[in-house]
């Protein structure tokens, strides 16, 4: 079981903490002093799929030297303002096989990434891969 808490500190700012024991600040105010909860959801998506792709490429012994996942998202205009469209861009560097990278991205999206599986209930998630010089 995983447990999480959000402890109000002041204004619209909270300290979030989960079972792992690590804390982070969230801010829902107009003038942000920290990430919003919805930004953290996108960060979680990037981290989840990046971890999958990292693991798959390492297992295939692909010599990547750069792995970055960026997300751009659109939200519904009404409430709840869920994500409706998300574009994930994977930046990969090193002497990697494009097929291995494409397979890793596909496997993350279709099989492994729990965050992606949840978000796909409301959002269309598309992917792109950019190959960069290391």
C-alpha positions in Angstrom: 0.0 0.0 0.0 1.1 3.5 -0.8 0.1 6.4 1.4 0.3 10.1 0.7 -0.5 13.4 2.5 -0.7 17.0 1.7 -0.1 19.4 4.6 -1.2 23.0 4.2 1.6 25.5 5.1 0.2 28.9 4.1 -1.9 30.6 1.3 -2.4 27.8 -1.3 0.8 26.0 -0.6 1.2 22.5 0.6 3.9 20.0 1.5 3.3 16.7 -0.1 4.8 13.5 1.2 4.3 9.8 0.4 5.4 6.4 1.7 8.9 6.9 0.4 9.4 9.7 3.0 10.4 12.3 0.4 8.6 15.7 0.6 7.9 18.3 -2.0 6.2 21.7 -2.1 3.0 22.2 -4.2 1.3 25.6 -4.9 -2.1 26.1 -6.3 -2.1 29.9 -6.2 -2.0 32.2 -9.2 1.5 33.3 -8.4 3.3 30.0 -8.1 6.1 29.4 -5.6 6.3 25.7 -6.6 4.8 23.2 -9.1 1.1 22.8 -9.2 -0.5 19.4 -8.6 -1.3 19.1 -12.3 2.3 20.0 -13.2 3.4 17.2 -10.9 1.1 14.8 -12.8 3.0 15.6 -16.0 6.3 15.3 -14.3 5.2 11.9 -13.0 4.3 10.9 -16.5 7.7 12.0 -17.8 9.5 10.2 -15.0 7.5 7.0 -15.3 8.0 6.6 -19.1 11.6 7.7 -18.9 12.3 5.0 -16.2 10.7 2.4 -18.5 12.7 3.5 -21.6 15.9 3.6 -19.5 15.3 0.1 -18.2 14.4 -1.4 -21.6 17.4 0.3 -23.4 19.8 -0.8 -20.7 18.5 -4.4 -20.8 19.1 -4.3 -24.6 22.6 -3.0 -23.9 21.9 0.1 -26.1 24.7 2.7 -25.5 22.5 5.8 -25.0 24.2 8.8 -23.4 21.2 11.2 -23.3 17.6 10.4 -22.3 15.1 13.2 -21.8 11.3 13.1 -21.9 9.3 16.3 -22.3 5.6 16.7 -22.1 3.3 19.3 -23.6 -0.3 19.1 -22.6 -3.7 20.7 -23.1 -6.4 20.7 -20.5 -10.2 20.7 -20.7 -11.8 24.2 -20.5 -14.4 23.2 -17.9 -14.1 21.5 -14.5 -12.6 19.1 -13.8 -9.8 20.5 -16.0 -8.3 17.2 -16.9 -5.6 16.7 -19.5 -7.2 16.1 -22.9 -4.1 15.9 -25.1 -0.5 15.1 -24.2 2.5 15.1 -26.5 5.6 13.2 -25.2 8.9 14.0 -26.9 11.8 11.6 -26.2 15.3 13.0 -26.8 17.8 10.2 -27.1 21.5 10.5 -27.7 24.2 8.0 -28.3 24.9 5.2 -30.8 21.4 3.6 -30.3 19.4 1.6 -32.7 16.3 3.6 -33.7 14.2 0.4 -33.7 15.3 -0.3 -30.1 14.3 3.2 -29.0 10.9 3.0 -30.9 10.2 -0.4 -29.3 11.1 0.9 -25.8 8.8 3.9 -26.2 6.0 1.7 -27.5 6.4 -0.8 -24.7 6.3 1.9 -22.1 3.1 3.4 -23.6 1.3 0.1 -24.2 2.5 -2.1 -21.4 4.5 -0.6 -18.5 3.8 3.0 -17.7 1.1 3.1 -15.0 0.9 6.9 -15.1 0.3 6.8 -18.9 -2.4 4.1 -18.5 -4.3 6.3 -16.0 -4.0 9.5 -18.0 -5.1 7.8 -21.2 -8.6 7.5 -19.7 -9.0 11.3 -20.5 -6.1 12.3 -22.7 -4.9 11.4 -26.1 -1.2 10.7 -25.7 1.1 11.0 -28.7 4.8 10.4 -28.9 7.7 11.7 -30.9 11.4 10.8 -30.8 14.3 13.1 -31.5 17.8 11.8 -31.9 20.5 14.1 -30.7 24.3 14.2 -30.9 25.9 13.1 -27.6 
